[in-house]
């Protein structure tokens, strides 16, 4: 379930009075409130698999941190919870506040699509624009239903689609030197995963 509450311009201070519920996620994009139920377990499993790939590389390279579902507060009217982010150690030191929130753009953001037109609008349009304006350098939109990944990279001050990956296509990034992974590992059932870490390369 995802609901955008229209007609009101929301800020991060308004979130303080909303009921706390572990099954509900609140995000604000350009003053619009999006209320989302906790995603399906398969959605969460894909997030974990993506984070695992990035985390193994991060540990090997020592270049940054992989964070699952961080709070990212860009402004009073823009506060979101991406599924996964990767941020360099230098950038993390600049943008992490005392509460552990990020107050600026991480280098890489990953969103896994949930079913429904409103969810697709949020991730493919509203968040794409937000991340582009705020300076995210790379954005992966992961579709667990079609098992594909859209890769957006910053070109001429905006995020543009540079690749749509399927099947055994390898995903790599100029942000992550030496990282390479078949996207099929994002979608495998746990029983089918063998030696995943052996399929990730990292160069210090």
N, C-alpha and C positions, 0 to 999 in steps of 0.2 A: 504494500500500500504506500502510495506517495501522494501527498496533497500539497499544492501550492496555495497559500492563503493570500488572496488578492485584495487590493483596495487599501492596504495598510503598508506603510514603509517601516520595516523592522530594523532594529539595531541589535548589537550584541548585548546591550543592557536589558533588552526585553526578554532575552533568553533566560535571565536569572529568575524570572517570575513564572516561567512555564514549568509544569509538573515534571519532576525527574522520573524517568522510566527507562530501565535497561533495555526495553524492547523498542524504544523510540529514538530516532536521530533527528536533530534539528540543524538545518543549515540555512544561511542567509546569503543570497546572491543578489547584489544590487538592490538591497532593501526588501527583497521578496523572500518570504519564509517558506521553506520546503520541509515538510514533515514526512519522515520515512520510517517504516517499520524495519526492524532488524532483518537483513537479507536472508534468503534461503541458505541452508547449510552448504549446498553445492557452490553457491556464490562465495561463501566464506572459505571453502576449501580451495577454490581457485586463487583467492587472495593469498592464502597461506603458501601455496605452491610457488606463486610468483615471488613472494617475499623470500622464500627459501632460496630460490635461484640467486636473487640479488644479494642475499645475506652471505651465502657461501663465497661469492666473488668479493664482497666487501671485506670479509674476514681475511681472505687471502691477500687482497691488495692493500688493505689498510687505508683506503682513500675516503671512506665515508660510512654512513649509517643507513640501514633500511628500517623504516618505521611503518607499522601497520596502523591504519585508522587514526592518524594524528589530528589534533585540532589545529587548523590553520586560520589565523585571524589576520586578514589582509587590511581590514579597515573596520570602522564602526558598522558598516552596512554589508560587509563581505566576510563571512565566517563559514568555512566548510570543513568537511571531514573526508578527505580522500581515502580510497581503499588502501593504497600503498604509496609511499614516497621513498625516494632515495635522495640523500643530501650529503654533500661533501663535508668533511670535518671542519674546514674553514668556514663554509657557509653556515653550518649548524651553530657554530660559536657566535655568529653575528645575529641570527634570527630566533634563537630559542629563548623564551622568557623564563622567569622563575617557576612558573606553573607547568613548564614543559610543553607549552604551546609554541607553534611556529608563527612568527609575526611577519614573515616574508616568504617569498617563493622558494621552495626547494627546487633543485635542478630538474628532477624527474618526478612526474606524477602519474599514477596508474589508477584508472577507474574500471571496474568490472560492471558491465551493464546488468541491470535488473529488468525483468519484463515490464512492458507498459510504455505507452507513448510519452507519458509525463517523465518517466525515468530516462528515456532516450533523449528527450528534449533537454533535460537537466545536464546530462553528461556530454552530449554531442553538440549542444549549442550554448547553453548558459555557462557551463563550466569551461568549455573550450574558449569562449570569449574572455571569461574571468582570468583563466590561467595565461592566456595570451597577453592581456593587458598588464598583468602583475609580474610578468617576466619569467615564467616557467620556461625552461629551455627545451624540454621534451615531454610529450604527453602520449601515453599509451591508452587506447580504449579497447578493452578486452570483451569480446562477445562469447560467452560460454555456450550459447545455443548454436551458433554457426562455427564455433571454434576458430575464430580469426582475431587478429590484432591489427588495429589501425595505429600507425605510428605518425605522430605529428612532431615536427621539429621547428625551431625558431629560425625563420628566414626573413630578413628585412623587417625586423621588429614585430613579427607576428608568427603564431604557430600555423604551419601549413602541413597538409597530409603529404607524406613522402613515401609511404609504403603501406600496403595491406597484405598481411602475412597469413598463410594457411598451411595446414598439414605439417610437413617436415621442414618448412621454411625456418631459417635461423634468424633469431633476433639479436642484434648487436647495437651498440650506440657509441658515438664519439665521446659521450660523457663517461663511458665505462670502458677504459682501455683494456683490451684482452677478454672482455666478457662476450660469450657466445653461447646461445642456448636454443635448442629446437622448441618452438612454441607448443609442440604436442605435449611437452612435459607440464604445461600449465593446466591441461585438461584431463590427464590420466587419472584413473581411479587409484587409490592408495595401493591396492593389491597388484597393480601393474607397474608400479614404479620400482625400478631397480637401478642402483648405482647412479642416481641422478647427479650426485656431486662429480662423478667422473665425466659428465658431459659439459661441465662448465670449465672454462679456462680463464686464468687470471695471470697477468704479468705485473710484477711490481716495478 
